Amino acid sequence: MSADDKELLQTLVKILQVADAAVNGNASDGDEHKDNPVAASAAPHGEAPSCTIKTLPDRLSVSAAQTAVKVNPVNAPAFAASSMLAANVPLEPMAIAVMTSKYWGPTARQMTVSFMENTPTDLRARILSHMNAWARVSCVTFVETQGVGDVRISRGPGGYWSYLGTDILHIPKDRPTMNLESFTMNTPESEYLRVVRHETGHTLGFPHEHMRQALVARIDPQKAYDFFYRQYGWNKTAVDQQVLTALDERSIMATPPDQTSIMCYQLPGSITRDGQPIQGGLDINRTDYTFAARIYPKAAYNTMDTPDDAQKSSVDRDAWSASEDVEVTV
């Protein structure tokens, strides 16, 4: 193992230890919602977010980060994490989710897609067409396979979600990497634009846009905790993870914050400091395409310079045993 690899591993282990300590019992005593489950139900656009970024089991955090760096060295978090540790800056429990980016490499990539349930041909084609909206400017395309896909889509209970970028490589082959609950040919086209393209963005490694510092700063934390607990049963940790933990701007090659990005939740004015809502995106916009073209350029370079039944079902599918862990070779 090289010196750089050792530094990366040591940094990730330290981050993971902090995260584990906080998540497994050392959170603030003032967290009145900490024992409540995270709701994963879908919600109409405009009422609350309906997407969560799925995270891997803690035991896979280090190996998943190593995979991400092997696939694309730009994902390495060593600079940001090391500088924070050296400065004795406390790391938030969910910081590990953004310390290591999960982008695929900048060379052309064709990702295979399969469906977990018996899905009609026209529905499969419709979903694929919206996934490939990103290919307008990027070098990543999605194609259906009759075998087991890199991306595995379920339409079962649990809401709308996806694992982030290269994390999908660590998901057992008999489990989905994306969920589009109850999508049919009768689902409005607006939901295909908003949901399928959003979840595909996560598969490409794009985080939630509303977690950019400029947008997070607009949110009143206590109002957010109360709102998401009241409406969806989210505990403090879930709100921190999905809404309030700002991305490290040094660790992503990003465009300016954009509240109309397809990757941005629509958040109500009742939880913002100024009373104005965060608009949220309804489709891929110009900023999104600019970002995608930067991360996945069409002309590839050799180097880069630049708890109900539905909830129970979702939890059961997420919690696989260590014996099922995928050994990733890249």
C-alpha positions in Angstrom: 0.0 0.0 0.0 1.4 3.4 -1.0 1.8 6.3 1.4 -1.1 8.0 -0.3 -3.3 4.9 0.1 -2.3 4.7 3.8 -3.1 8.4 4.3 -6.5 7.9 2.7 -7.3 4.8 4.7 -6.3 6.4 8.0 -8.4 9.5 7.2 -11.4 7.5 6.3 -11.1 5.3 9.4 -11.0 8.4 11.6 -14.0 9.8 9.9 -15.9 6.5 10.2 -15.0 6.3 13.9 -16.5 9.7 14.5 -19.6 8.9 12.5 -20.1 5.5 14.3 -19.7 7.2 17.7 -22.3 9.8 17.0 -24.8 7.5 15.3 -24.5 4.7 17.9 -25.3 6.6 21.0 -23.2 9.7 21.5 -25.5 12.1 19.8 -26.7 15.2 21.6 -28.9 14.5 24.6 -31.1 17.3 23.4 -32.2 15.3 20.3 -35.8 14.7 21.2 -36.5 12.8 17.9 -33.5 10.5 17.9 -35.3 7.2 18.4 -37.9 7.8 15.6 -37.6 5.9 12.3 -36.8 7.6 9.0 -39.8 7.7 6.8 -39.2 6.7 3.2 -42.6 7.4 1.7 -43.1 9.3 -1.5 -44.7 12.7 -1.3 -46.2 15.0 -3.9 -43.9 17.7 -5.3 -44.3 20.9 -3.3 -45.2 19.2 0.0 -41.9 17.7 0.9 -38.9 15.8 -0.6 -39.7 12.3 -1.8 -36.1 11.2 -2.4 -33.4 9.8 -0.1 -29.9 9.0 -1.1 -29.4 5.4 0.2 -26.1 4.8 2.1 -24.2 1.6 2.4 -23.8 -0.3 5.7 -21.1 1.2 7.9 -18.9 -1.8 7.4 -18.6 -1.0 3.7 -17.8 2.8 4.1 -14.0 2.4 3.8 -14.1 -0.1 1.0 -16.7 1.9 -0.9 -14.5 5.0 -0.6 -11.5 3.1 -1.9 -13.6 1.8 -4.8 -14.7 5.4 -5.7 -11.1 6.5 -5.7 -10.0 3.6 -7.9 -12.7 4.3 -10.4 -12.0 8.0 -10.4 -9.0 9.4 -8.5 -10.6 12.9 -8.3 -13.0 11.4 -5.8 -10.3 11.2 -3.2 -11.2 13.2 0.0 -7.7 13.2 1.5 -7.1 17.0 1.2 -10.4 18.2 2.7 -10.6 15.5 5.4 -6.9 15.8 6.4 -7.1 19.6 6.7 -10.2 19.4 8.8 -8.6 16.9 11.2 -5.4 18.8 11.4 -7.3 21.9 12.4 -9.3 19.9 15.0 -12.5 20.8 13.3 -15.3 18.4 14.5 -16.6 16.2 11.7 -20.4 15.9 11.5 -21.6 12.3 11.6 -22.8 12.4 8.0 -19.7 14.1 6.7 -18.4 10.8 5.4 -21.2 10.8 2.8 -19.6 13.8 1.1 -15.9 13.5 2.0 -15.5 11.0 -0.7 -17.3 11.8 -4.0 -18.8 8.9 -5.9 -18.4 10.1 -9.5 -17.6 7.6 -12.3 -14.6 8.4 -14.4 -14.5 10.9 -17.3 -14.1 8.3 -20.1 -17.1 7.0 -22.0 -19.2 4.5 -20.1 -22.2 2.4 -21.0 -24.2 1.3 -17.9 -26.6 -1.6 -18.1 -30.0 -1.4 -16.6 -32.4 -4.2 -15.5 -35.7 -4.2 -13.7 -36.5 -6.2 -10.6 -40.2 -6.8 -11.3 -42.0 -7.9 -14.4 -42.1 -4.5 -16.2 -43.9 -3.9 -19.5 -41.7 -3.1 -22.5 -43.1 0.4 -23.1 -42.6 1.3 -19.4 -39.0 0.1 -19.5 -38.3 2.1 -22.7 -39.9 5.2 -21.2 -37.8 5.0 -18.0 -34.6 4.4 -20.0 -35.4 7.4 -22.3 -35.5 9.7 -19.3 -32.4 8.3 -17.7 -30.6 9.0 -21.0 -31.6 12.7 -20.9 -28.3 13.2 -19.1 -26.5 11.7 -22.2 -27.3 14.8 -24.2 -24.1 16.4 -22.8 -22.4 13.5 -21.0 -20.3 10.5 -22.0 -22.4 8.1 -19.8 -25.3 6.2 -21.4 -27.8 3.7 -20.1 -28.9 0.5 -22.0 -31.2 -2.2 -21.0 -30.0 -5.7 -20.4 -31.9 -9.0 -20.0 -29.3 -10.0 -17.5 -28.4 -8.4 -14.2 -27.8 -4.7 -14.8 -25.3 -2.3 -13.2 -28.4 -0.3 -12.3 -31.2 -2.4 -11.0 -34.6 -0.7 -10.8 -37.5 -1.7 -8.5 -41.0 -0.2 -8.5 -41.8 -1.6 -5.1 -42.6 0.2 -1.8 -40.2 2.5 -0.1 -40.5 5.8 -2.1 -38.0 7.2 -4.5 -34.3 6.6 -3.9 -31.0 5.7 -5.4 -27.5 4.8 -4.1 -24.9 7.3 -5.0 -22.6 6.8 -8.0 -20.0 4.1 -7.5 -21.7 2.8 -4.4 -23.9 0.8 -6.6 -21.0 -1.5 -7.3 -21.2 -2.7 -3.6 -24.9 -3.7 -3.8 -25.7 -7.4 -3.9 -26.8 -8.4 -7.4 -30.3 -9.5 -6.2 -31.1 -6.1 -4.8 -32.1 -2.8 -6.4 -29.9 0.2 -6.7 -32.8 2.5 -7.5 -36.5 2.6 -6.5 -39.3 4.2 -8.4 -42.3 3.3 -6.3 -45.5 2.5 -8.2 -44.3 4.0 -11.5 -46.5 3.0 -14.4 -47.4 4.3 -17.9 -50.2 6.2 -16.2 -47.7 8.2 -14.0 -47.7 11.8 -15.2 -44.9 12.9 -17.6 -44.0 15.6 -15.0 -43.0 12.9 -12.5 -40.8 11.2 -15.1 -39.0 14.5 -15.6 -38.7 15.2 -11.9 -38.2 11.8 -10.4 -36.5 9.5 -12.9 -34.0 12.2 -14.0 -33.3 13.1 -10.4 -32.6 9.5 -9.3 -30.5 9.0 -12.4 -28.5 12.0 -11.3 -27.8 10.2 -8.0 -26.7 7.1 -9.9 -24.2 9.4 -11.8 -22.9 10.5 -8.4 -24.6 13.9 -8.1 -25.6 14.8 -4.5 -28.5 16.9 -3.5 -28.2 20.5 -4.7 -30.0 21.9 -1.7 -27.1 20.7 0.5 -24.8 23.4 -1.0 -23.7 25.8 1.7 -25.5 28.8 0.3 -28.8 27.0 0.3 -28.3 25.2 3.6 -27.6 28.5 5.3 -31.2 29.6 4.4 -32.7 26.8 6.4 -33.6 27.2 10.1 -32.4 23.9 11.7 -35.0 23.7 14.4 -37.9 24.5 12.1 -36.5 21.8 9.7 -36.3 19.2 12.5 -39.8 19.9 13.6 -41.3 19.9 10.1 -39.7 16.7 8.9 -40.5 14.9 12.2 -44.1 16.0 12.1 -44.7 15.3 8.4 -42.5 12.3 7.8 -41.2 10.9 11.1 -37.6 11.8 10.2 -35.3 11.9 13.2 -32.6 14.5 13.7 -29.9 12.3 12.1 -32.1 11.9 9.0 -32.7 15.6 8.6 -29.0 16.3 9.1 -28.1 13.7 6.5 -30.7 14.6 3.9 -31.2 18.4 4.4 -28.8 20.2 6.7 -25.2 18.8 6.1 -23.6 21.2 3.6 -21.3 19.8 1.0 -17.6 20.5 1.2 -17.2 22.9 -1.7 -13.5 21.9 -2.0 -14.4 18.3 -2.7 -16.7 18.8 -5.7 -16.3 20.3 -9.1 -19.4 22.3 -8.9 -21.3 25.1 -10.6 -22.8 28.0 -8.5 -25.7 26.8 -6.2 -29.0 26.7 -8.1 -32.3 26.2 -6.3 -34.0 25.2 -9.6 -31.5 22.3 -10.2 -33.2 18.9 -10.8 -31.0 17.8 -7.9 -32.6 20.3 -5.5 -35.5 19.5 -3.1 -38.4 21.9 -3.1 -38.5 23.1 0.5 -41.3 25.2 2.0 -40.8 28.8 3.2 -42.0 27.7 6.7 -38.5 26.2 7.4 -36.4 28.9 5.9 -34.9 31.9 7.8 -36.4 34.5 5.3 -39.7 32.8 4.8 -39.1 32.3 1.1 -39.3 28.7 -0.3 -36.4 27.0 -2.0 -38.0 26.4 -5.4 -36.6 22.9 -6.3 -36.2 21.6 -9.8 -38.8 20.1 -12.1 -36.4 19.0 -14.9 -32.7 19.0 -15.8 -31.8 22.7 -16.3 -28.9 24.5 -17.9 -26.8 24.5 -14.7 -27.3 20.7 -14.4 -26.2 20.1 -18.0 -23.2 22.3 -17.5 -22.2 20.4 -14.4 -22.8 17.0 -16.1 -20.7 18.1 -19.1 -17.9 19.1 -16.8 -17.8 15.8 -14.8 -18.5 13.5 -17.8 -17.3 15.4 -20.9 -18.4 14.0 -24.2 -14.8 14.3 -25.4 -13.0 12.2 -22.8 -9.6 13.2 -21.4 -6.8 11.0 -20.2 -6.5 13.1 -17.1 -8.9 15.4 -15.3 -7.9 18.9 -14.9 -11.0 20.1 -14.4 -42.1 1.9 10.3 -45.3 0.8 8.1 -45.2 -2.2 5.8 -43.7 -0.1 3.0 -41.0 1.1 5.4 -40.4 -2.4 6.7 -40.0 -3.8 3.2 -37.5 -1.0 2.3 -35.5 -1.7 5.5 -35.5 -5.5 4.8 -34.1 -4.9 1.3 -31.4 -2.6 2.6 -30.1 -4.8 5.5 -28.1 -7.6 3.8 -25.7 -9.7 5.7 -21.9 -9.4 5.5 -21.8 -12.7 3.6 -23.6 -11.0 0.7 -21.1 -8.1 0.5 -19.8 -7.6 -3.1 -16.1 -7.9 -3.7 -15.4 -5.1 -6.1 -12.5 -5.3 -8.5 -11.8 -2.2 -10.7 
